[in-house]
Amino acid sequence: MMSQRIVRFGFFAVTLALAGRLCDGQAARVQVAAQAGAADPKVPAFEAEFNQSALGLSDEATLQSELEGAVTKKIAAIDRRYHLSAAQKERLTLAGRGDIRRLFDRLHVAREKFVATSRRGNENAIQAGRVEAAVLNWEFTRGAFGEGSLFAKAQNTVLRPEQLDTFERRCRWVAKSTQKITLDNAHRLEAAARFRKNVRQIGWTQRADEIAIIGFGGALQICSRDTLQVLRAFGKGHSLAAFDLRGDWCAVGPGDALTMVYLINMSTGHEVTLKSDLREGTAALSPDGKLLATGGHGIRALLWCVEKRERLRELGDVPEGLLTPVFSPDGSIVALGNGSERTFLFDVATGRLLRRLPWQSTHELKFDPSGKRLAAAYHDGNLAIWDVASGELLQRALGRVKEAHTLDWSADGKILASGGFAGSVTLWNSATLRSLIDLDAPDLVHCVRFNAEGNRLYFAGGPARPGGLRDLEVWAVPPE
């Protein structure tokens, strides 16, 4: 135990010393850069070009404040689960500050190098500098605290075994609950389980004890809902993406730029490939499983007869973008989301355009169980609920995230759950879009879903940067 304490003390001492050295180095480099700028009037323009690529529309002070705020939120989330001591919080804070200083040090070094190569006119080096600026921009916007960061290493060493055991015992107790999630008890939600699994989307089969999962570039897996043990797999050999399950049929889009969609019979395993004409094809099945709508990058969606595997009609023309179709519960309307433009509603029987919803850049659309309302998650972080019959905006709210990516309705339509990039998973009163509870979530949440029984909320996510460890989390209302 004493040797562990010595190792941990040494790690945080090194972290603190590194932070100090980085800060001193930054000051020295700023002075050198200022002297260079005074000598060459082109330097400010070169610096401005690099800053625009690396920092976007923000500035160093604002980004530093945002990153420090992210560290504070991460520590608060860990504290809610494990009840940290003051010393543990301090160690995590120091580690997070070290990551921030290390990132800004990289920014300053890369900017000085870019200015120097720009003054010399070395085109290859200038291009390399622009690439480095883009990499830095990704890290500033997508987080600096993933695997390999000082913060992640600190988190792995700072928690005591008894803290981990206490949290696991609490999860097992919460997992025994059968209470439905309601407006009255949603504020009591707690973590019931966490599975270390690469999950992009989840869905439900016809069996209550199963869950359907697709990862990144993998097959469709049917797993035990309680253990996530793989029971069956479909679409092996393909790179698969978003899917829609209805009865015996599953429609799956490709996880790459291919212009096709796969139809899989879940009873027989038989697979049909349909050419959708659009890259990165997306798919939705009608509630009765008889019709298929396909989208992708383009200006129109296609409507298919599942039984005959033949095209029925086009749904469009609309402004070009990533088109994502979804059927209303009665199958009479297709809502067509657009990653770049507005949302369009079409009559399934005729293909006639019913109405346009004015807001732009959706990630996910969902009709409520009655089919009277349509919820939309937008790239700018907004959530909106629209009246399907009139196209009127009923409710709107900022989704407690920088980008809203996913949403789902409870079975009774009274609660809307949402998640996305850089924020929480939030449950909302759908009548008012007032928050019921904000749940601690990973940097990027790909998918959030209620189970059919209404007593569990599932969400999948992980670090915002590619790769890294990802989790499927399950939340429930504790037993009374």
N, C-alpha and C positions, 0 to 999 in steps of 0.2 A: 504493500500500500504506500509506504514511504517513497519507494522508487517511482511509483506512478505520479505522486504529487510533485516530485522533483522534475519529471519529464514535462508535466503540465505547466509548472511554473516556468521552466525553460522555454516552452513554446510561446507563452504569452509575453515573456520578457523579450524574446527575439522579435515578436510581432510589434511590440511597442518601440523597440529600438529601430526596426525597419521603418515604421511610420515616421519617426523623427528624422532619419536620414533622408527619406524621400522628400519630406517637407523642405529640409535644408537644400537639397539638390534642386528642387523646383525654383526656389528663390534665386539661386545662382544662375540658373538657365534663363529665367525671366530677365535678369539684369543683362546677360550677354545678348539676348534677343533684342532688348531695348537699344543697346549700343549699335547693333547691326542695323536696326530700323532707322536710326538717326543718320547712318552713313549711306543708306540706299533707300530712296523714296518708293521703290517698288515693293519693299518688304511688307508694308501693311496690306497691300492687295493680295500678296501670296498668303499671308496669314489668314486673311478674311476668306479666301477660297478654301483653305484647309478647314477652318472653323465651321464653315457652312456645311461641308461634307461630314465632318466628325460630330458636330454638335447640333446640326439641324437649325431650327428656328430659336433654339435656346441659347444660354450662355453658361459659362463655367459655374458661376455662383448659384444659378438656379438649379443646374444639374446636381451640384454637390448637395444642396439642400434636399432635393428629391431623393438622392441616394441615402442620405442620413435618415430621412424619414422612413425609407424602406427598411433600413436596419432596425429602427425603433419598432416598426410594425412586426418584423420577423421575431424580434425578441419577445414582444408582447404575446404573439401567437404561441411561442414555445413555452412561455410562462403560464399561459392558460392551461396547457396540457400537463406540465411537469412541475409547476410551482417552484420557480427558480429562487435561489438565494441572491442577495445583493451582490455577492462576489461573483456568482455565475453570470449575472446580467452584465457586470462590469467587464468580465473577460470577453463576452460576446460582443460588447460594444467596441472594445479595443480592436478585436479582430475585424469587425466590419469597417471601422475607420481605416485600418491597414489596407483593406481591399480597395477602398475609395481612393486613398492616397496613391496606391500602386497604379490604379487606372489613370489617374490624372498625370502621374509621372510619365506613363507611356504616351499620353496625349502630348505632353510638352516636348518630349524627345522626338516623337514622330513629326510634330509641327516644325521644329527647328530644322530637322533633316529635310523636310519638304521645301522649306524656304531656301535652304542652301542649294539644293539641287535645282530649284526653279531659277535661282539667280544665275546658275551655270548653264541653264538651258538643256540639261540632260533629260531627254524625253522619256527614256526607259525608267530612269529613277523617279521622274515626276509621276509617271503612271503607277509605279509601285507605291508611291506616297498616297495617291488617291485611293488605291485599294486598301491601304492601311487605315485611311480616314474612314472608309466605309465599314471596316471591321470594328473600329472604335465606336462608330455610331450605333452599330448593332449592340455592342456591349453596354453603352450608356442607356439605350432605350430598352434593352431586354434584360438588364440586370447584371451585376458583377459578383454575385454571391453563390454561384453554382458549384458543382463538384470541383475540387481542387482549390477553391478559394480559402482564404484564411478563416472566413466565417464558418464555412462547412466543416473545416478541420476542427475548429473550436467546438462546434456543436457536437461533433462525434466524440470529443474527449471530456466535455464539461459536465454531461449528465451522469448522475450517480446510478448504479444498478437498481437501488431501491426506488428511485424516481421512475425508471422505466417499468419496473414491476408493478408499481401502483397504478400507472396509466393503463397497462395491459389488463389488470384485474377490473378496472372501471369499464373498459371497453367490453369485456366479456359479460359483465352485468347488464350494460345497456343493450347488448345484442339479444338478450332474452325478451326484450319488450315486444309486445304485439299491438301497442297503441297506434292508432292512426294519427298522422300528422294533420293538425287542424289549425285554424286561425288562432284558437285559444292557447294551444300548447306549443306552437312552432318555436317560440322563444326559448324553449327548454331543450332543443336538439343538442345531442352530444355525439361524439365519434363512437361508432360501434365496432368498426373494423377498418383495417387498412391492409391492402394487398400490394406487394411490390410487383407490378406487372405493367408492361408496355401496352397501354390502352389508348386508342384514338376515339372509338365510339362504342357505346353499349346499347343493347336493345333486349327485347323479351321474346322468347318463344311461346308456344302454347302451353308449356309446362311451367307451373309456378315455382318449381325448384331449379330452374335453369336460367342462365343469362347468356346472351350472345355478345361476343367481343371481337373487334378488329383492332389490331395494333397498327404500327407504321410499316407498310410494305409487306404484311403477312397475310395468312389465310383467315377466313372467318371461323372462329372457334365457338363451339357451344360448350359451356362450362357449368359445373355445379355452382349454384348461386351462393352457397355457404362457404365453399372452400376454394372456388375457382379452378378446381381440377378439370382438365380438358376431357370432355366426353366424346365429342365428335369434331371433325374439322372439314371445311368445304373450301373449294377454290384454291387448292394447293397448286403451287407453281405460278400463281398470279400475284401481282402486287395490287392489293385491294384497298379501297378507301371507304367512303361513307356508304351505308347500306340501309335498306328498309325491309322489315319482315312483316308479312301479312299471311297468316294461315300457313299453307305448305310452301309458299313462295318467298324467296328472298331476292331482291334486286340490289346489285352491288356495282358501284362505280370503280374505275381503275385507280390505283395509287400512283399513276404516272400520267404522261401526256397522251396516252392512247385514246383513240376515238371509238370506244366501245363500252358497252355495259353488259354485265353478266346476270343471267336469270338462273337461279339455283332452286331446284325442287328439294325441300328439306327432308321429305320422306324418302325419296329414292336416291338423292345425291346427283341426279341428272342435271347437267349444266348446259345452258344455251348462251351463245354469244351473239349479241345484237350490235350492229354497227350504227352508232348514234350520230356520226358525222361531226361531233363536237369534241374537242380535246378536253381531257380531265372530266369525263362524263359523270354526271350526277343522276340519281334515279329516285323515284317515289312510286309506290304501289297504291292503288285505290284501296279503300277499306275492305272491299270484298275480294281483292286480289285479282280481279279480272282485267284491270287496265294498268298500264305502266306509263309514267311520264318521265322523259329523259331530258336532261339539260347538259350544261358544260359551257365552255367558252364559245360564245357566239351571239346570234341575234334572235334565235327562235328555239323553242322546245318542241319535242315530238311526243305525240300520244300514240300508244301501241295497244293492240289486243294481245294479252298474255297467252291465251290458248292457241291462237293462230300465229303468234310471233310476227305480226305484220303491222305496218304503220297505218294509223287511222287518219291523222291530220296533224298539221303544224299549229303551234301556239306562238304567235308573233305577228309581225316583226316588232322587236323592241331594241333599245340601244344596246350596243355590244357590251358584254361583261360575262362574269361567271354566273350562269343561270342555275338556280336551285329550286326545283318544283316541290310542292307539297299539296296533297289533296285535302279537301274539307272532309269532316267525318261522314257526311252522306255521299261523298264522291261526286258531287255536282259541280264543284269549283276547283280549279287549280290556281294556287297562288304561286307566282314566279318571282322569287327573289333575285337580286342582281348585285353582285359585288362591287359594281361601279355606278349603278344608276338606280332608278326608282323600282318599286314593286308593282307588278301587274296582276290583276285577277281575271281569269278566263272561264267562260262557260264550257264545261267538258263536252256536253252534247253537241254543241255547234262550233266550238273554237272561237266564239265571239269574245272580244275584249269587253269586260264588264266595267272595270274602272282602274284608275292609276292612283297609287298612294304616293304622295309627294316626296317623302324623305328618301335619301339615297344610301347605297352601300350597306346591304344587309349581310349578316353572317348566317343566321338561322331564323326560320319562320315556323310558327306553330298555331294552328287553329285551336280554340278552346273546345272542350268536349261537346258543347252544343252547336258548334260551327258558326256561332253568331259573332265571335270576336277573333281577331288575328293578332298574335303577338309577334313582334319583330325585334331582333337584336342587331344593333347597328355598329359599324366600325368605329364611330366616334364615341362609343360608350353609352349611347342612349338606348333606352328601351321604350317601345311604344305599343299601345293596344288600340287597334282600329276596329270600327264597326264595319262588318263585312257588307251589310246591305247598302249602307250609304257612303262608305269610304271616309267617314268622319273620324278624326282623332279623338279617342275617348280618354286616354291617359298617357302620360309620358313621364319619364324619370331618368336621371343619370344612373347607370347601372352599377355604381360603386367599383368600376373598373375603367381602365384607359380605353379598352376595346371590348365591346360585348360580343361574345362568340357563340354562346349556347343558351338555350332556355327550355323549360318544360312546364306544363300545367299539371296540377294535381288532378286526380280523377273526378273530383266534383267541380273543378274550374275555379275554386275560390283562392287558390294559391298559385303564384307564378315563381319559379326558381330560375335564377340566371347566374352566369359566370363568364369569365373571359380572361383577358390579359391584365396583370398588375392590379389585383384587387381581391375582393372576397366573392364567395358564393353567397348570394342573397336570396332570401325568401320574401315575397311581397304579397300584400293583400291585393288581389287582382282588381278589386272594385275601385281602389284608390291609388294603387302603386305606391303605397307607403310601406316602408321596410318593416318586416316582422323580426328578422334576425340576420346578422352578417356572420358567416361561418369562415373560419380560417381556411385558406386555400393555397395551393401552390402558385407559382408565378404565372402559369398559363393553364387554364382549365379548358379542355377540349370538348367535354360533353357532360351535361347534368341531366339526370333522369329520376323521376319517381317510379317506384315499382307499382305493379298493378293493384296490390292490396292497399297501397297508400300508407304503409307504415315504415318505409325506408326511403331515404334520398341517397342516390349514388352520384358521385362525380369523379371524373378521371382527369389527371393532369400531371404536371411536373415542371421542370425548368423551361424557361422560354427559349433558351438556346438549343440548337439541335443536339440530339443525343442526351445522355444523362439518365438518371433513374427516375422512373415515373410510377405513380401510384393510382390505384382505384380505391376510393374512400367510401365508406358506408356510414350514414348518420341516422339516428333514431331518437325518439323521445324516450327517456329512461322510464322504467317501470315505476308505478306509484307504490 
